[in-house]
Amino acid sequence: MSDDEAIRTAFHDVTAAQGGTHIEDGGWMWLEGFGDLAKEYSAIRDDVAVWDVSPLNKWDLRGPDALAAATTAGMGSKWQPIS
């Protein structure tokens, strides 16, 4: 898959505008970094960081047992439907 075909997350344009570089992996464009590892490390260690996990697992559960499957798969017993 080429970079042009890969899915870009909602953060892609923002991170690219700030100098971030991206690589394609698994059909998604992942943020690779901003070019200064020491500065990135300091920001994570001393300030705040956001990791865009949009490319991680996506599940499409359908059918009469979808809620039970989602609850069993990790949403836990505290999950409550929105009414």
Secondary structure as UniProt FT lines:
FT   TURN            3..5
FT   TURN            10..11
FT   HELIX           12..17
FT   TURN            18..19
FT   STRAND          21..25
FT   TURN            26..27
FT   STRAND          28..33
FT   HELIX           37..46
FT   TURN            54..55
FT   TURN            64..65
FT   HELIX           66..70
FT   HELIX           71..75
FT   TURN            77..78
//
